[in-house]
Amino acid sequence: MIKIWFIFILSFSIGCIPIGTPGPQGDPGPAGPAGPRTQRR
């Protein structure tokens, strides 16, 4: 469970850094493929 959280935070951070802060249109882009891809059970 900790791994999923770590990956989720990492993915969110990576997708938030290039976008800045207020970037809902760019957030779902990089966070989309990274979220479900790492959540593979």
Z-matrix of the N, CA and C atoms (Angstrom, degrees):
N
C 1 1.472
C 2 1.526 1 109.79
N 3 1.316 2 116.41 1 -38.28
C 4 1.474 3 119.79 2 -179.86
C 5 1.528 4 109.69 3 -62.81
N 6 1.329 5 115.68 4 -38.43
C 7 1.475 6 119.17 5 -179.05
C 8 1.521 7 110.28 6 -61.02
N 9 1.318 8 116.47 7 -43.52
C 10 1.469 9 120.13 8 -179.43
C 11 1.531 10 109.68 9 -60.70
N 12 1.326 11 116.40 10 -43.65
C 13 1.474 12 119.98 11 179.78
C 14 1.517 13 110.15 12 -62.82
N 15 1.344 14 115.78 13 -44.61
C 16 1.475 15 120.54 14 -178.84
C 17 1.524 16 110.07 15 -59.98
N 18 1.331 17 115.60 16 -46.91
C 19 1.469 18 119.72 17 -179.64
C 20 1.528 19 109.68 18 -64.16
N 21 1.318 20 116.28 19 -41.32
C 22 1.468 21 120.15 20 -178.43
C 23 1.526 22 110.29 21 -61.97
N 24 1.335 23 116.67 22 -46.51
C 25 1.472 24 121.36 23 179.92
C 26 1.529 25 109.47 24 -65.03
N 27 1.321 26 116.42 25 -42.75
C 28 1.467 27 120.31 26 -178.53
C 29 1.528 28 109.40 27 -62.40
N 30 1.326 29 115.75 28 -47.03
C 31 1.464 30 120.16 29 -179.47
C 32 1.529 31 110.04 30 -61.60
N 33 1.312 32 116.57 31 -43.02
C 34 1.463 33 120.77 32 -179.12
C 35 1.529 34 110.10 33 -64.03
N 36 1.340 35 115.85 34 -41.09
C 37 1.470 36 120.54 35 -179.26
C 38 1.520 37 109.86 36 -65.46
N 39 1.319 38 116.86 37 -47.05
C 40 1.469 39 120.82 38 -178.31
C 41 1.532 40 109.54 39 -61.51
N 42 1.323 41 116.81 40 -40.16
C 43 1.465 42 120.04 41 -178.19
C 44 1.520 43 111.37 42 -76.39
N 45 1.323 44 116.69 43 -20.37
C 46 1.467 45 120.07 44 -178.33
C 47 1.525 46 110.72 45 -88.94
N 48 1.324 47 117.14 46 -30.01
C 49 1.469 48 120.89 47 -176.89
C 50 1.536 49 110.59 48 -61.86
N 51 1.358 50 118.85 49 -54.62
C 52 1.465 51 120.72 50 -178.31
C 53 1.526 52 112.31 51 -67.33
N 54 1.304 53 117.06 52 -30.02
C 55 1.464 54 120.60 53 -179.35
C 56 1.533 55 109.57 54 -78.14
N 57 1.332 56 116.88 55 -35.33
C 58 1.464 57 119.98 56 -178.49
C 59 1.519 58 108.66 57 113.06
N 60 1.338 59 116.34 58 -105.08
C 61 1.468 60 118.87 59 177.31
C 62 1.533 61 109.22 60 -137.43
N 63 1.337 62 118.54 61 -62.19
C 64 1.457 63 120.35 62 179.01
C 65 1.523 64 110.90 63 -86.15
N 66 1.316 65 117.61 64 83.90
C 67 1.475 66 119.97 65 -178.99
C 68 1.514 67 110.64 66 -140.94
N 69 1.327 68 118.83 67 70.83
C 70 1.467 69 121.66 68 -179.31
C 71 1.525 70 111.58 69 -70.60
N 72 1.338 71 116.55 70 -26.40
C 73 1.472 72 119.50 71 -178.56
C 74 1.528 73 109.95 72 -76.80
N 75 1.320 74 117.07 73 -33.32
C 76 1.469 75 120.14 74 -177.69
C 77 1.523 76 110.65 75 -90.99
N 78 1.329 77 116.78 76 -22.35
C 79 1.477 78 120.12 77 -178.12
C 80 1.529 79 111.57 78 -63.58
N 81 1.336 80 118.75 79 -49.56
C 82 1.465 81 120.78 80 -178.09
C 83 1.520 82 112.17 81 -63.36
N 84 1.335 83 117.17 82 -21.25
C 85 1.466 84 120.09 83 -179.95
C 86 1.524 85 111.25 84 -65.34
N 87 1.327 86 118.19 85 -70.10
C 88 1.466 87 122.24 86 -177.62
C 89 1.521 88 112.46 87 -71.75
N 90 1.314 89 117.01 88 -26.38
C 91 1.469 90 119.52 89 -177.17
C 92 1.528 91 110.09 90 -82.66
N 93 1.334 92 116.52 91 -22.60
C 94 1.467 93 119.47 92 -178.62
C 95 1.532 94 111.76 93 -64.52
N 96 1.334 95 117.48 94 -62.45
C 97 1.470 96 120.38 95 -177.15
C 98 1.513 97 112.71 96 -66.13
N 99 1.325 98 117.24 97 -24.49
C 100 1.472 99 120.09 98 -177.32
C 101 1.523 100 109.97 99 -82.59
N 102 1.318 101 117.04 100 -31.21
C 103 1.474 102 119.52 101 -178.03
C 104 1.528 103 112.36 102 -67.36
N 105 1.337 104 117.63 103 -66.81
C 106 1.468 105 120.71 104 -177.29
C 107 1.519 106 112.09 105 -64.75
N 108 1.308 107 116.44 106 -27.54
C 109 1.471 108 119.64 107 -177.46
C 110 1.532 109 110.23 108 -67.02
N 111 1.331 110 116.90 109 -38.76
C 112 1.469 111 119.97 110 -177.94
C 113 1.529 112 110.02 111 -87.03
N 114 1.311 113 117.27 112 -19.34
C 115 1.476 114 119.95 113 -178.22
C 116 1.521 115 110.88 114 -81.61
N 117 1.321 116 117.13 115 16.07
C 118 1.477 117 120.33 116 179.31
C 119 1.524 118 109.87 117 -63.56
N 120 1.335 119 118.30 118 119.57
C 121 1.474 120 120.24 119 -178.00
C 122 1.517 121 109.12 120 -77.96
